[in-house]
Every structure is written in structure tokens, then in C-alpha cells.
Amino acid sequence: MNTGDAGSLRGGLDWASTPVRRILGRLLDGAELSVADGIALAGAQGRDVHAVTLVADEMRRQQVGDVVTFVVNRNINFTNVCIKHCTFCAFSRDHREEEGYFLPVDEVVRRAREAWDLGATEVCIQAGLPPKLDGRYYIDLARALKAALPGLHLHAFSPEEILYGSVRSGLPIREYLGELRAAGLGTLPGTSAEVLDQEIRDVIARGRITVRQWIEVITTAHALGIRTTSTIMYGHIETPAHWIHHMDLLRSIQKDTGGFTEFVPLSLIHSEAPMYAKGLVPGVRPGATGVEVVRMHALARLMLGGTIRNIQASWVKEGPKLAQLLLGTGANDLGGTLINESISTSAGAQYGQLVPPGELRRLVRDAGRVPAQRDTLYEIVRTYKDGDEDDAPLDRIEDAEARFGSYRRLVASGEFRFTQR
């Protein structure tokens, strides 16, 4: 670390409370944030929050510099039919409901090809867990996509889906992941993590993949050379101490495997989530507050930045404007263009259809940073210096919903109805 910059920042924190100033001073000296100190910072209030964000921003600058990355990608949620009944999920439908849909393989491939033709380097595929799914379906889908589009990176299938495919196929998780890799799977989303505390999981999603099973899928993937993202979902019944223990677990895994590419904090979109809308979970909060969002991203940088270098601000969850501000609290990535996203949208998120590359570059520049397009593994595709622009096809899309469709239109349509399969 540049000791001059760290020293001047330390000297400028004399207005922070003594306990917070001491913890931040240790971090500026190169110490790792302990669980106890992380919990103390998670309770920061008032000007102490500002002090935490200033140090997180400095750590970001030292660890990854001033470049802010994004990926050109498309989300394809191929079915909303699911056997689980997670109380935070407004996306899933029972297999008997009229709004249940299932995209056939050729439609998934068509959507992926459309994204490729518009400059996407990645397709992200996650979905519900439909009943009686052929256990080899995920393998067959991956193979079909890679056969049609060998240059497109397949970032697909949550740990919950991997577990489901393993159980349905009768293959051990390691063998199942090996077959997926051979079929063309590139990386795994580290979703279905929510909060990695079994007591919390048993309240918000009883029957969901357990903490132990999630760790098994993730570490097995890493051992096979399949890298993954990592996530947390917060703003419901958890406490800030749960955040820190969750991140400490991720940090421990990363030290062992080095397999995480990024950490993505995901605040609960509460308005349509059954746990809130139907009162299924007593004491659930209406999502994270703005201060909690800021605190979470700053803590992620302080807790994880030494091992998981990339901290993503989700414009889908927070909106582009708040995501832009989070670039000053430790984040260095804005995620992807997405093209269309259904899971957050179904829960009431106001964003999720598309933020084109040109708009992402504008947000980054306005934050005083340098925009760069990356691929899934954080290799830089192109860095945009001052004045550099692109004539990206996605920047010319005037009505994304008309061009690509939307979740609301999909569930209202009878074209891919699950009950007619």
C-alpha cells in the first residue's frame, strides 16, 4: 500500500470515533479485518459510516485501481416452475399454475444467439427446479448451447440446480460437475447462498440447499477448475453479524481454493416477495436501507478485498444511480448489461431489462473512474480512455422490452406454457 496515501487518510479520520478509527488504522497498516472488528464496523453509525467508506474506497484503489468493469451478457431464466417454496422468491410458480413457463432448448439457443450477435460474451442461465426434470437436462442444455455458439461463455446453473441435477441423475456432485464442464460449462453463479447460516435459511427457505451442501458444490467446482461468483442476500431477518460471518466463510473458502471471481451483495427486493407481501416470516424488514447498502459494500471491500478482489454493485437491485455511488464505497464492477432479467423483476425491482454499454460507461466516467468491458473471468476486453466510444449494437436498442420481451409478457403468454409441455 502507498504509505503516504494511507498515512494522510489515517490522519484525516480524527473525527471518527476512537474504536472505529483504531480498526481502520489497522486496516490501513495492512492487517486483515477480523470477525470481531468486522462486526464492530457493521454497527457503525453517522460519521463513522463515512469513515468506513473512505477507507474502503482507498483499499479499492490500492487493490484494483481506478478501472470499473462490466460484462456484455444476457440472462436467460428458462423456467419459473419450481418445486421449492422459498419465501423470498416471487419468481417461481407451481407446475399447475397458468403463469408457469418452460423455454424449449431451441428457444434458449435462439436467445443466446441473439445476444451473441449483439456483442455479448456471456450468457447467464438460472431457473426454477421443475418437477420430474430429467437429471441430465442441464448437461444437454449446456452441450446444445456450446455446439451452436462455441465462442459464448456459459455462466450457468446455481448450486441449487447442480444439487438437483445430481440427485435427479444419480450422479455424485463431482461427476455431475465434470460432465457439465465437458459439455461446455464455463463458470457457476455462486447464488442460492442467501445468508450462509442454517438457522436463517431454515426460516426463509426451509428445504433449500443447506450451508454444507452449498459449500460442497462450490468447493468441488473450484477443485475441478470451474470458477464461481459469490453472493449474499440481505435486508430480511439477518443481522449485520450474519453478514460478517458469511463473508468470513467465503474468505476462508477463497484462501483454500482461489476459485471465486467476485462478490455480489444482493439486497432483498421485498415488495412482491411472499415473506413480506404475505407476512410469511415474522419480523422481516422491507429490504435493506440505503445506509445498509452502503455499509455492506464497504464491509465487503474491507473483509474480502484482499482475497476476492472484485466487488460488484448490482444496478438491478439498487438502480443505476445508487450503483454508481457504490463505486465510491469499495465496488469496482457494475455487473452486466443483462438484456432481460426475470427473478428480481418478478419481486418488484424497477430495473432489470437492460442498461446498455454506453450508459454503463457514462455512469463510470461520471464517478471519476475508467470504464472497461471485461469477460466473465475478469480479463479486460477493452478499456475506454477519455473520449473513447463504441458503436455497440446494444446502444442502438430503443425499446428493450419490445425487442427482447419481458418477464410479465412471458408469463402472460401461452406460447411456452409449462402445463402444455
C-alpha positions as CSV (number, residue, x, y, z in Angstrom):
1,M,0.0,0.0,0.0
2,N,1.2,3.5,-0.7
3,T,2.1,4.6,2.8
4,G,1.8,8.3,2.0
5,D,-1.8,8.0,0.9
6,A,-2.7,5.7,3.8
7,G,-1.0,8.0,6.3
8,S,-2.8,11.1,5.1
9,L,-6.1,9.3,5.2
10,R,-5.4,8.0,8.7
11,G,-4.6,11.5,9.8
12,G,-7.9,12.7,8.3
13,L,-10.0,10.4,10.3
14,D,-9.6,12.1,13.6
15,W,-13.3,13.0,13.6
16,A,-14.3,9.3,13.7
17,S,-15.0,7.5,17.0
18,T,-11.9,6.1,18.7
19,P,-12.9,2.4,18.3
20,V,-13.6,2.8,14.6
21,R,-10.5,4.9,14.0
22,R,-8.3,2.2,15.6
23,I,-9.8,-0.6,13.5
24,L,-9.5,1.4,10.3
25,G,-5.9,2.3,11.2
26,R,-5.0,-1.4,11.5
27,L,-6.5,-2.0,8.1
28,L,-4.5,0.9,6.5
29,D,-1.4,-0.7,8.1
30,G,-2.2,-3.9,6.1
31,A,-3.9,-6.0,8.8
32,E,-6.8,-8.4,7.8
33,L,-10.2,-7.4,9.2
34,S,-11.1,-9.8,12.0
35,V,-14.6,-11.1,12.6
36,A,-14.9,-9.1,15.8
37,D,-13.7,-5.9,14.2
38,G,-15.9,-6.5,11.2
39,I,-19.0,-6.8,13.5
40,A,-17.9,-3.6,15.2
41,L,-17.7,-1.8,11.8
42,A,-21.0,-3.3,10.8
43,G,-22.7,-1.3,13.6
44,A,-21.1,2.0,12.5
45,Q,-23.5,4.9,12.7
46,G,-23.4,8.5,11.5
47,R,-19.9,9.9,10.6
48,D,-18.3,6.5,11.4
49,V,-20.1,5.1,8.3
50,H,-18.4,7.8,6.2
51,A,-15.0,6.9,7.7
52,V,-15.6,3.2,6.8
53,T,-16.5,4.1,3.2
54,L,-13.4,6.3,2.8
55,V,-11.1,3.6,3.9
56,A,-13.0,1.0,1.7
57,D,-12.5,3.3,-1.2
58,E,-8.8,3.6,-0.5
59,M,-8.5,-0.1,-0.2
60,R,-10.3,-0.5,-3.5
61,R,-7.9,1.9,-5.2
62,Q,-4.9,0.1,-3.8
63,Q,-6.2,-3.4,-4.6
64,V,-7.7,-2.9,-8.1
65,G,-7.1,0.6,-9.2
66,D,-9.5,3.0,-10.8
67,V,-10.9,0.8,-13.6
68,V,-14.5,-0.1,-13.3
69,T,-15.6,-3.2,-15.2
70,F,-18.8,-4.5,-16.8
71,V,-19.6,-7.5,-19.0
72,V,-21.9,-7.6,-22.0
73,N,-24.2,-10.5,-21.2
74,R,-27.7,-11.9,-21.3
75,N,-29.8,-13.6,-18.6
76,I,-32.0,-16.5,-19.7
77,N,-34.3,-17.8,-16.9
78,F,-35.6,-20.8,-18.9
79,T,-38.4,-21.7,-16.4
80,N,-40.2,-20.3,-13.5
81,V,-41.7,-23.6,-12.4
82,C,-40.2,-24.8,-9.1
83,I,-40.7,-27.5,-6.5
84,K,-39.3,-25.2,-3.8
85,H,-41.3,-22.5,-1.9
86,C,-38.7,-20.1,-0.8
87,T,-40.4,-17.2,1.0
88,F,-38.1,-14.6,-0.6
89,C,-38.9,-15.7,-4.2
90,A,-41.7,-14.1,-6.2
91,F,-40.4,-15.6,-9.4
92,S,-41.4,-19.3,-9.0
93,R,-44.7,-20.8,-9.9
94,D,-46.2,-24.2,-9.2
95,H,-46.3,-26.6,-12.1
96,R,-50.1,-26.4,-12.2
97,E,-50.3,-22.6,-12.5
98,E,-51.1,-20.9,-15.7
99,E,-48.2,-18.5,-15.4
100,G,-45.7,-21.3,-15.3
101,Y,-43.5,-21.4,-18.4
102,F,-40.6,-23.5,-19.8
103,L,-38.5,-22.4,-22.7
104,P,-37.5,-25.3,-25.0
105,V,-33.8,-25.8,-25.8
106,D,-34.1,-24.2,-29.3
107,E,-35.6,-21.1,-27.8
108,V,-32.8,-20.8,-25.2
109,V,-30.3,-21.2,-28.0
110,R,-32.1,-18.6,-30.1
111,R,-32.0,-16.1,-27.3
112,A,-28.3,-16.8,-26.7
113,R,-27.5,-16.4,-30.4
114,E,-29.4,-13.1,-30.4
115,A,-27.2,-11.9,-27.5
116,W,-24.0,-13.1,-29.3
117,D,-25.0,-11.2,-32.4
118,L,-25.4,-8.1,-30.3
119,G,-21.9,-8.4,-28.9
120,A,-22.5,-10.4,-25.7
121,T,-19.6,-12.6,-24.5
122,E,-21.6,-14.4,-21.8
123,V,-25.0,-15.9,-21.3
124,C,-26.1,-16.4,-17.7
125,I,-28.6,-19.2,-17.2
126,Q,-30.5,-19.9,-13.9
127,A,-34.1,-21.1,-13.4
128,G,-36.5,-22.8,-11.1
129,L,-36.5,-26.5,-10.3
130,P,-39.3,-28.1,-12.2
131,P,-40.7,-31.4,-11.0
132,K,-39.5,-34.6,-12.7
133,L,-36.8,-32.8,-14.6
134,D,-34.5,-35.2,-16.5
135,G,-31.4,-35.2,-14.4
136,R,-29.2,-34.8,-17.4
137,Y,-31.1,-31.8,-18.7
138,Y,-28.5,-29.2,-17.6
139,I,-25.8,-31.2,-19.3
140,D,-27.8,-31.5,-22.5
141,L,-28.6,-27.7,-22.4
142,A,-25.0,-26.8,-22.0
143,R,-24.0,-29.1,-24.8
144,A,-26.6,-27.6,-27.2
145,L,-25.5,-24.1,-26.4
146,K,-21.8,-24.7,-26.9
147,A,-22.5,-26.6,-30.1
148,A,-24.4,-23.7,-31.5
149,L,-22.2,-20.9,-30.0
150,P,-18.8,-22.3,-29.2
151,G,-17.3,-18.8,-28.5
152,L,-20.0,-17.8,-26.0
153,H,-19.1,-18.2,-22.3
154,L,-21.7,-20.3,-20.4
155,H,-22.1,-18.9,-16.9
156,A,-24.9,-21.2,-15.7
157,F,-26.7,-23.2,-13.0
158,S,-26.8,-22.2,-9.4
159,P,-25.5,-24.6,-6.7
160,E,-29.2,-25.5,-6.0
161,E,-29.6,-26.5,-9.6
162,I,-26.3,-28.5,-9.5
163,L,-27.6,-30.4,-6.4
164,Y,-30.9,-31.0,-8.1
165,G,-29.3,-32.3,-11.3
166,S,-27.0,-34.5,-9.2
167,V,-29.9,-36.0,-7.3
168,R,-32.2,-36.5,-10.3
169,S,-29.4,-38.1,-12.4
170,G,-28.0,-40.2,-9.6
171,L,-24.5,-38.9,-10.3
172,P,-22.3,-37.7,-7.4
173,I,-21.8,-33.9,-7.5
174,R,-18.2,-34.2,-8.6
175,E,-19.0,-36.4,-11.5
176,Y,-22.0,-34.3,-12.4
177,L,-19.9,-31.1,-12.5
178,G,-17.3,-32.9,-14.5
179,E,-19.9,-33.8,-17.2
180,L,-21.1,-30.2,-17.2
181,R,-17.6,-28.9,-17.7
182,A,-17.1,-31.4,-20.6
183,A,-20.4,-30.2,-22.1
184,G,-19.1,-26.6,-22.2
185,L,-20.0,-25.1,-18.8
186,G,-17.6,-22.2,-18.1
187,T,-18.4,-20.9,-14.7
188,L,-21.0,-21.2,-12.0
189,P,-23.1,-18.5,-10.4
190,G,-22.5,-18.5,-6.6
191,T,-26.1,-17.8,-6.0
192,S,-28.6,-19.7,-3.7
193,A,-26.3,-18.6,-0.9
194,E,-28.7,-16.1,0.7
195,V,-27.1,-16.0,4.1
196,L,-24.8,-18.9,4.9
197,D,-26.3,-19.5,8.3
198,Q,-28.5,-22.6,8.7
199,E,-30.9,-21.1,11.3
200,I,-31.6,-18.2,9.0
201,R,-32.1,-20.5,6.0
202,D,-34.5,-22.7,7.9
203,V,-36.7,-19.7,8.4
204,I,-36.7,-18.0,5.0
205,A,-36.3,-21.1,2.8
206,R,-36.8,-24.4,4.6
207,G,-35.8,-27.3,2.3
208,R,-33.4,-25.1,0.4
209,I,-29.8,-26.3,-0.3
210,T,-28.1,-26.4,3.1
211,V,-24.9,-24.5,4.0
212,R,-23.0,-27.7,4.0
213,Q,-24.3,-28.7,0.5
214,W,-23.6,-25.2,-0.9
215,I,-20.0,-25.4,0.3
216,E,-19.7,-28.9,-1.2
217,V,-20.9,-27.8,-4.6
218,I,-18.8,-24.6,-4.6
219,T,-15.5,-26.2,-3.4
220,T,-16.0,-29.2,-5.7
221,A,-16.4,-26.8,-8.7
222,H,-13.3,-25.0,-7.7
223,A,-11.4,-28.2,-7.4
224,L,-12.4,-29.1,-10.9
225,G,-11.2,-25.7,-12.2
226,I,-14.7,-24.3,-12.5
227,R,-14.6,-20.8,-11.1
228,T,-17.7,-19.3,-9.4
229,T,-19.0,-16.0,-8.2
230,S,-20.1,-15.5,-4.6
231,T,-23.2,-13.6,-3.3
232,I,-25.2,-12.7,-0.2
233,M,-28.9,-11.8,0.0
234,Y,-29.6,-9.3,2.9
235,G,-32.2,-7.0,4.2
236,H,-34.7,-9.5,5.6
237,I,-34.3,-11.1,9.1
238,E,-30.5,-11.4,9.3
239,T,-28.3,-9.1,11.4
240,P,-25.0,-7.4,10.4
241,A,-23.2,-10.0,12.4
242,H,-24.5,-12.6,9.9
243,W,-23.0,-10.6,7.1
244,I,-19.6,-10.7,8.6
245,H,-19.7,-14.5,9.4
246,H,-21.0,-15.1,5.9
247,M,-18.1,-13.1,4.4
248,D,-15.6,-14.8,6.7
249,L,-16.7,-18.2,5.4
250,L,-16.3,-17.0,1.8
251,R,-12.9,-15.6,2.6
252,S,-11.9,-19.0,4.2
253,I,-13.0,-20.8,1.1
254,Q,-11.1,-18.4,-1.2
255,K,-7.9,-18.9,0.8
256,D,-8.2,-22.6,0.2
257,T,-9.4,-22.7,-3.4
258,G,-8.9,-19.3,-5.1
259,G,-12.0,-20.1,-7.1
260,F,-14.2,-17.0,-6.5
261,T,-14.1,-14.3,-9.2
262,E,-16.2,-11.7,-7.4
263,F,-18.6,-11.0,-4.5
264,V,-22.0,-9.6,-5.2
265,P,-24.2,-8.2,-2.4
266,L,-27.8,-8.6,-3.3
267,S,-30.3,-6.7,-1.2
268,L,-33.8,-8.2,-0.9
269,I,-36.4,-6.8,-3.3
270,H,-39.3,-7.1,-0.8
271,S,-42.5,-5.7,-2.4
272,E,-43.6,-8.9,-4.1
273,A,-41.6,-11.4,-2.0
274,P,-44.0,-13.7,-0.2
275,M,-42.2,-13.4,3.1
276,Y,-43.1,-9.7,3.2
277,A,-46.1,-9.4,0.9
278,K,-48.0,-12.3,2.5
279,G,-46.5,-12.0,6.0
280,L,-45.0,-15.4,5.9
281,V,-41.9,-14.5,8.0
282,P,-42.5,-12.6,11.2
283,G,-40.2,-9.6,11.6
284,V,-39.0,-9.4,8.1
285,R,-37.6,-6.0,7.1
286,P,-38.8,-4.2,3.9
287,G,-35.4,-4.7,2.3
288,A,-32.1,-3.0,3.2
289,T,-32.0,0.7,3.9
290,G,-29.7,2.9,1.9
291,V,-27.2,3.1,4.7
292,E,-27.2,-0.7,5.0
293,V,-26.5,-1.0,1.3
294,V,-23.5,1.4,1.6
295,R,-22.3,-0.3,4.7
296,M,-22.5,-3.7,3.1
297,H,-20.4,-2.8,0.1
298,A,-17.8,-1.0,2.2
299,L,-17.5,-4.0,4.5
300,A,-17.2,-6.4,1.6
301,R,-14.2,-4.5,0.3
302,L,-12.6,-4.4,3.8
303,M,-13.4,-8.0,4.6
304,L,-12.9,-9.6,1.2
305,G,-10.8,-7.3,-1.0
306,G,-7.5,-9.0,-0.1
307,T,-8.8,-12.4,-1.3
308,I,-11.8,-11.7,-3.6
309,R,-10.6,-8.6,-5.5
310,N,-13.8,-7.8,-7.3
311,I,-16.8,-6.3,-5.5
312,Q,-19.9,-5.8,-7.7
313,A,-22.6,-3.2,-7.3
314,S,-25.9,-4.6,-8.7
315,W,-27.8,-2.0,-10.7
316,V,-30.6,-4.5,-10.9
317,K,-31.1,-4.4,-7.2
318,E,-30.1,-0.8,-6.4
319,G,-30.8,1.0,-9.6
320,P,-28.0,2.6,-11.8
321,K,-27.8,5.8,-9.7
322,L,-27.1,4.1,-6.3
323,A,-24.9,1.5,-8.0
324,Q,-22.8,4.4,-9.4
325,L,-22.5,5.9,-5.8
326,L,-21.3,2.4,-4.5
327,L,-18.3,2.8,-6.7
328,G,-17.1,5.2,-4.1
329,T,-17.6,2.8,-1.2
330,G,-15.5,-0.2,-2.4
331,A,-17.1,-1.5,-5.5
332,N,-15.2,-1.9,-8.8
333,D,-17.7,-3.7,-11.0
334,L,-21.2,-2.9,-12.3
335,G,-22.1,-6.4,-13.4
336,G,-23.6,-7.0,-16.9
337,T,-25.9,-5.5,-19.4
338,L,-28.3,-8.5,-18.7
339,I,-30.7,-7.7,-21.6
340,N,-33.5,-9.2,-19.6
341,E,-33.7,-10.4,-16.1
342,S,-36.7,-12.0,-14.5
343,I,-36.0,-13.0,-10.9
344,S,-35.6,-9.6,-9.4
345,T,-38.1,-8.1,-11.8
346,S,-40.8,-10.5,-10.6
347,A,-40.1,-9.5,-7.0
348,G,-40.8,-5.8,-7.8
349,A,-37.4,-4.5,-8.9
350,Q,-37.8,-1.4,-11.1
351,Y,-34.7,-2.3,-13.1
352,G,-33.5,-5.4,-14.9
353,Q,-34.3,-5.1,-18.6
354,L,-31.2,-3.6,-20.0
355,V,-28.5,-1.0,-19.2
356,P,-26.5,-0.7,-22.5
357,P,-22.7,-0.5,-22.5
358,G,-22.8,3.2,-23.4
359,E,-24.8,4.1,-20.3
360,L,-22.6,2.0,-18.1
361,R,-19.5,3.8,-19.4
362,R,-21.2,7.1,-18.8
363,L,-22.0,6.2,-15.1
364,V,-18.4,5.1,-14.6
365,R,-16.9,8.2,-16.1
366,D,-19.2,10.5,-14.1
367,A,-17.9,8.8,-11.0
368,G,-14.4,9.8,-11.9
369,R,-13.3,6.3,-12.9
370,V,-12.2,4.5,-16.0
371,P,-14.7,2.1,-17.7
372,A,-13.6,-1.2,-19.2
373,Q,-15.5,-4.1,-20.7
374,R,-14.4,-7.5,-19.2
375,D,-15.2,-11.1,-19.8
376,T,-16.6,-13.5,-17.2
377,L,-13.2,-14.2,-15.7
378,Y,-12.3,-10.5,-15.4
379,E,-10.0,-10.5,-18.4
380,I,-10.2,-7.0,-19.9
381,V,-11.8,-6.9,-23.4
382,R,-11.4,-3.1,-23.9
383,T,-10.5,-0.2,-21.7
384,Y,-12.1,3.1,-22.6
385,K,-9.9,6.1,-22.2
386,D,-11.2,9.7,-22.2
387,G,-13.1,10.3,-25.4
388,D,-13.2,6.6,-26.4
389,E,-16.6,5.5,-27.5
390,D,-18.1,2.5,-29.2
391,D,-20.8,1.9,-31.7
392,A,-22.2,-1.1,-29.8
393,P,-25.3,-2.7,-31.2
394,L,-26.9,-2.7,-27.7
395,D,-26.6,1.0,-27.6
396,R,-28.9,1.3,-30.6
397,I,-31.8,-0.6,-29.0
398,E,-34.5,1.9,-28.4
399,D,-37.2,-0.3,-26.8
400,A,-35.6,-3.3,-25.0
401,E,-38.9,-4.8,-23.9
402,A,-40.3,-4.7,-27.5
403,R,-37.1,-6.3,-28.8
404,F,-36.3,-8.9,-26.2
405,G,-39.6,-9.4,-24.3
406,S,-40.1,-9.2,-20.6
407,Y,-41.0,-11.4,-17.7
408,R,-44.5,-10.0,-17.4
409,R,-45.2,-10.6,-21.1
410,L,-43.7,-14.1,-20.9
411,V,-45.9,-15.3,-18.0
412,A,-49.0,-13.8,-19.7
413,S,-48.2,-15.6,-23.0
414,G,-49.4,-19.1,-23.7
415,E,-46.5,-19.8,-26.1
416,F,-44.3,-21.6,-23.7
417,R,-46.8,-22.6,-21.0
418,F,-45.5,-25.4,-18.7
419,T,-48.9,-27.1,-18.5
420,Q,-48.8,-27.6,-22.2
421,R,-45.4,-29.4,-22.3
